[in-house]
Amino acid sequence: MNNFEKHDTAESLADCHSGYALAKQALELREENASLYSLIADIRAAAGDAKGRLMQDEFVAHVAKMRKELAEAQRQLASMRSV
C-alpha cells in the first residue's frame, strides 16, 4: 500500500466515523423531539385540548384563563372559610 492509498483509507475511515457521529446525533435529536412532542400532547390533554385544536397563542390564552379562574375560585373558597 503506497502513501496515497494509506491517506485515502484514513480519510475514508474519518469520513465514515464523521458520518456515523452525525447519524447518531440525528437519531438522538429525533428521540428528544419525539419526547418533547409527547410532553406537549400530555400538557394539552391535561388542559382540555387533547386533540390539539387550539393554535399555540390560543392555547396559551386558554391556560392563562384557567389559571385566573383557579385563582378566583381559591379566593372565593378562602373567603367562605373565613366566615
N, C-alpha and C positions, 0 to 999 in steps of 0.2 A: 504494500500500500504506500503510495507516494504522499508527500506533504499535502498536495491539493485534495486527495481523497480523504486524508485524515481530517483536514479542515472542514470539508464538505460534510463528512459524517458527524463531526462535533456540532456543526451548525444545524444539521438536521435534528440531532438529539435535543439541542437547545430549543429549536422551534417546536418540537414535539412536546417538550416539558412546558413551554410557554402556553401552547395550545391547551394542554391538559389543565394548567392552572386557571386559564380563562374559563374553560368549560366548568370546572369545579366551582369557581366563583359565581358563574351564571346560575348554576344549579342552586347554590346556597341562597342567592338573591331571589330566585323563583320561589323557593320554600319559604323565605321570610315574607315575601309579598303575599303568598297564599295564607300564611298565618295572620298577617295584618288584615287581609280581606275578611277572613273568618271572624276576627275580633270586631271589625266594623259591623258585620252582619249580626253578630251577637248583641252589640250595643243598640243597633237599630231595632232588633226584635224586642229587647228589654224596654225600649222607649215607645213601643207600639207601632213601629214601621217595619214589620217583619218582611214585607215584600219589597222594601226599598223604593217605594213610590215617590217619596219626597226628594226633591233636589237638595243638594248639600246645604244651601242657605236656608231653605225651608225647614230642613231637619234641625239645624242649629236653633232656629227660632222656636221650633216645637219643643225642644229640650229646655230652652230658656223659659218658655211659658210654663212647662211642667214644674220647673224648679221654683218659679214665682208662686204658682198655685200651692205647691207644697209648703213654702214658707208662710203663706197666708193661712193655710189650714193649721199649721203648727202654732201660729199666733192666736188663732181662734181657740184652739184647744187649751193653750196656756191661760187664756183669759177665762175660759169656762171653769178651769180648775181653781182659779183664784177666787171665784165667787162663793 
